[in-house]
Amino acid sequence: MLLKAEIALEFFMDTVTPHSAFQLSPAPIRTVVQQSMETLRLLPSLPCQGRLLRFAKQVEAGYPDDNYHCKLHGADVTHRIMTIMNRAGLVHLGVMPGKKYSQTVGLLAMVA
């Protein structure tokens, strides 16, 4: 899937054409959440990764498949926020001692 080279790295991704990887994904929000964690190397440090992915699945289930505020829109917004945080150097900053990635994971969950 071409998304792997773009999620949390590139601002402009094709989310609307019929052949985009987003359109072809059955779970675009979960794809963005999981790939963001991999791209930003958050997986080894997150004991709660399973919970975060289950949360993303529940959030995604609440989105319609079409209209403006749909799963694709949620995935696009989540991706752009993670890209902004990554490019601004905010991903690996911690707000609590011993909990290095707490703000990144919190924001990823909140945006989804």
N, C-alpha and C positions, 0 to 999 in steps of 0.2 A: 504494500500500500504506500503510495507516495506521501501520505501524510506524515510518516515517520521523519522525513527530512525537513518538515516544515513546522510542525506543532511546537509552539513556544519559542520559535526561532524567526519565522517570517510573518510580517504583518498581513500581507495580502495573499490569501489562499482562495482557491476556487471553491465556493460553497454553494453556488447556485446553478451551475450548468448541469444538465442531466448526467454527464459522465464524470463529475467530480467525485473524488473519494468520499467526501462527506455525504453526497447523495446516495452513494452505494453502500454506506455503512448502516447496519441495522441499529446501531447504538452510537451515534455521533458524540454525545456528551461523554459517555464512558470512555470512548476512544480518546478524546481530548484529555480527559483527566488522567488516564493511565499513561498515555504517551508523554504528557507533560511531566509526570513523575519520573519516567525513564530518561527523557531528554535532559532534565535538570538534575539528574542523579539523586533523586530523593528516595528511591525505593529502598536501598539498604538501611537507611536511617529511620524508616517509618514502620514502627510496629503496628500501626493502625491502618496500613494500606488496604487491607481487606474491607475494613469498615468504611473507608472513604469510597471505595469502588461500589460497595452496596448502597451507600448513600446516593452516589451519582446515579445508580440504577433507579432508585426510588424517585429521585428528582426528575429523571428522564421520563419515567412512566406518567408523570403529571403533565407533560408537554403534549400538545397536539402534534400530529404529523405534518400539518400544513398551516396556513395563515402566517402572519408576520412573526408572532411570538411562538415559534415552533421549536422542535428539537434542534434543527439546524441553526436557528438563531441563537439558542442557548449555547451550542457548541462553538459557534463563531465568537460570541462575546467572551466565553471562558478562554478560548485560545488567545484572543487579543490581549486580555488582561495578563495572562501568563507571559506572553511575548513582551509586553511593556515592563513587567517586573523583571524578567530575565535581562532585557537590554539595559535597564536602568541599574542593574546590579543589586536589586533588592531581594532576589531569591534566597541567597545564602546568608542573609542577615537574621540574627535572632533577636527576639524581644525579651526572652526569658532565659536566664542562665540554665544550661543543661537541656534546653528545648530549642535547639538551633533553628529548626524549620517550622516552628509553630505558626508563625504568621503566614507563611506561604501555604501551608496546608489549610489553614483556616480560610484564607482568601479563596483558594481553589474550591473549597466546599461551598463557600458563600456565593460565589459567582455562578457556579453551576446551578 
